[in-house]
Amino acid sequence: MNASQTPPAQTSTGTRPTAATGPAPELATGPASGPVPEPGPRVVLITGASRGLGLELARALAAEGRQLVLTARNAAELAAVEAELAAVTKVVALAGSVVDDDHRERLAEAAAALGGAELLINNASTLTGYDLAGAALPRLADFPLTGLLETFEVNVLGPLALTQLVLPQLREHAGAVVNLSSDAAVEAYAGWGGYGASKAALDHASAVLAAEEPQLRVWAVDPGDMRTRMHQEAFPGEDISDRPLPHTVVPAFLALLRERPASGRYRAADLLAGPTADLLAGPTAESATSTTDEEHR
Ligand SMILES: NC(=O)c1ccc[n+]([C@@H]2O[C@H](COP(=O)([O-])OP(=O)(O)OC[C@H]3O[C@@H](n4cnc5c(N)ncnc54)[C@H](OP(=O)(O)O)[C@@H]3O)[C@@H](O)[C@H]2O)c1
């Protein structure tokens, strides 16, 4: 979110800006059937695809004819997604956690069996590493260390470990990695220290990976506030109906795939608002890598 554009709101976890609301942008997806579009990734691996943003990304990419490898822990919810999207495209859905070594291996193998992942979307995430059960986000002084450890395992170690496994496939296809970030990675909100620190770590790892793998695109993307289960858990008992639904930011991700701007950190709001020329100019100066667009091609 762009804090300068929106008034701050008092929350149970301190002053935290809310997302700008307004008319939802059109979802830029193609028809469910028809030719596979060119260019773009053919095989996409998405974590946290059973609900929220991950599900909406899976729906949009399926509609574009991409083949999908999807994961989340809840097997029943994931199976429902698989059943929905199998009518549209080839889908392999494997239930499990991104912190499980064997599960990550199975995900990478499934992508390889489809011909190799051309896009990895590290979307699965946790706020605290434990069930908040309606409680407020803990301050760092009180953060249970087991929860902090799980937060970093789910939000940083898991994505990096999965990236390691999939990198050979991504290199083969000059592919891309999308790591889901948050404004909490760059702003200091009381109660958001564990989650924010983990997202900041993922941002930095994304930037280093981009420098080390110049043939790839590595994008850290802040989607902005979205009306999802995670967001509701962060604001227990509060009305979050003013937050936009996750499908409204999907066109920002589709723009990244279509335009392939330089690796770096992007905000969905900027991608949705900016003309293509601005997008191709790359991310904000402090977050951009030194790699130019031309060098990637
Ligand atoms: N919502 C927001 O306002 C907001 C703002 C900024 C950034 N983000 C980021 O956007 C991304 C999507 O968030 P969301 O709001 O869509 O969340 P969400 O609705 O709670 O969905 C999270 C997804 O991740 C899965 N997941 C959680 N832990 C997992 C694990 N250990 N292994 C595998 N899958 C796991 C969940 O399924 P299971 O529980 O069944 O595993 C679910 O499919 C996250 O990276 C989040 O940090 C969200």
The ligand as a Tripos MOL2 file, in Angstrom:
@<TRIPOS>MOLECULE
LIG
   48    52     1     0     0
SMALL
NO_CHARGES

@<TRIPOS>ATOM
      1 N1         -3.8600  -10.3330    2.8070 N.am      1 LIG1
      2 C1         -3.1170   -9.2380    2.8730 C.2       1 LIG1
      3 O1         -3.6100   -8.1450    3.2340 O.2       1 LIG1
      4 C2         -1.6510   -9.2840    2.5170 C.ar      1 LIG1
      5 C3         -0.9200   -8.0880    2.5350 C.ar      1 LIG1
      6 C4          0.4310   -8.1200    2.1900 C.ar      1 LIG1
      7 C5          1.0180   -9.3280    1.8290 C.ar      1 LIG1
      8 N2          0.2860  -10.4800    1.8250 N.ar      1 LIG1
      9 C6          0.9570  -11.7180    1.4190 C.3       1 LIG1
     10 O2          0.2230  -12.3020    0.3480 O.3       1 LIG1
     11 C7          0.3690  -13.7300    0.3850 C.3       1 LIG1
     12 C8         -0.9920  -14.3850    0.3440 C.3       1 LIG1
     13 O3         -1.6960  -14.0210    1.5220 O.3       1 LIG1
     14 P1         -3.2640  -14.2680    1.6920 P.3       1 LIG1
     15 O4         -3.7890  -13.0930    2.4000 O.co2     1 LIG1
     16 O5         -3.8540  -14.6850    0.3840 O.co2     1 LIG1
     17 O6         -3.2750  -15.4950    2.7360 O.3       1 LIG1
     18 P2         -4.3730  -16.6040    3.0330 P.3       1 LIG1
     19 O7         -5.6770  -16.2840    2.4170 O.co2     1 LIG1
     20 O8         -4.3280  -16.8690    4.4920 O.co2     1 LIG1
     21 O9         -3.7970  -17.8770    2.2470 O.3       1 LIG1
     22 C9         -2.5800  -18.4400    2.6300 C.3       1 LIG1
     23 C10        -2.3290  -19.6770    1.8030 C.3       1 LIG1
     24 O10        -1.0730  -20.2410    2.1940 O.3       1 LIG1
     25 C11        -1.2610  -21.5900    2.6150 C.3       1 LIG1
     26 N3         -0.2520  -21.9120    3.6100 N.ar      1 LIG1
     27 C12        -0.0620  -21.3490    4.8210 C.ar      1 LIG1
     28 N4          0.9690  -21.9100    5.4380 N.ar      1 LIG1
     29 C13         1.4570  -22.8590    4.6010 C.ar      1 LIG1
     30 C14         2.5260  -23.7790    4.6650 C.ar      1 LIG1
     31 N5          3.2890  -23.8790    5.7470 N.pl3     1 LIG1
     32 N6          2.7620  -24.5860    3.6070 N.ar      1 LIG1
     33 C15         1.9710  -24.5110    2.5000 C.ar      1 LIG1
     34 N7          0.9470  -23.6610    2.3860 N.ar      1 LIG1
     35 C16         0.6900  -22.8440    3.4290 C.ar      1 LIG1
     36 C17        -2.7200  -21.6350    3.0980 C.3       1 LIG1
     37 O11        -3.2950  -22.9330    3.1030 O.3       1 LIG1
     38 P3         -3.1530  -23.9190    4.3830 P.3       1 LIG1
     39 O12        -3.4610  -23.1060    5.5980 O.co2     1 LIG1
     40 O13        -4.1430  -25.0090    4.1140 O.co2     1 LIG1
     41 O14        -1.7420  -24.4130    4.3530 O.co2     1 LIG1
     42 C18        -3.3740  -20.7610    2.0260 C.3       1 LIG1
     43 O15        -3.5500  -21.4930    0.8440 O.3       1 LIG1
     44 C19         1.1830  -14.0260    1.6540 C.3       1 LIG1
     45 O16         2.5440  -14.1990    1.3170 O.3       1 LIG1
     46 C20         1.0040  -12.7800    2.4930 C.3       1 LIG1
     47 O17         2.0600  -12.5930    3.3920 O.3       1 LIG1
     48 C21        -1.0260  -10.4830    2.1630 C.ar      1 LIG1
@<TRIPOS>BOND
     1     1     2 1
     2     2     3 2
     3     2     4 1
     4     4     5 ar
     5     4    48 ar
     6     5     6 ar
     7     6     7 ar
     8     7     8 ar
     9     8     9 1
    10     8    48 ar
    11     9    10 1
    12     9    46 1
    13    10    11 1
    14    11    12 1
    15    11    44 1
    16    12    13 1
    17    13    14 1
    18    14    15 2
    19    14    16 1
    20    14    17 1
    21    17    18 1
    22    18    19 2
    23    18    20 1
    24    18    21 1
    25    21    22 1
    26    22    23 1
    27    23    24 1
    28    23    42 1
    29    24    25 1
    30    25    26 1
    31    25    36 1
    32    26    27 ar
    33    26    35 ar
    34    27    28 ar
    35    28    29 ar
    36    29    30 ar
    37    29    35 ar
    38    30    31 1
    39    30    32 ar
    40    32    33 ar
    41    33    34 ar
    42    34    35 ar
    43    36    37 1
    44    36    42 1
    45    37    38 1
    46    38    39 2
    47    38    40 1
    48    38    41 1
    49    42    43 1
    50    44    45 1
    51    44    46 1
    52    46    47 1
@<TRIPOS>SUBSTRUCTURE
     1 LIG1         1 GROUP 0 **** ****
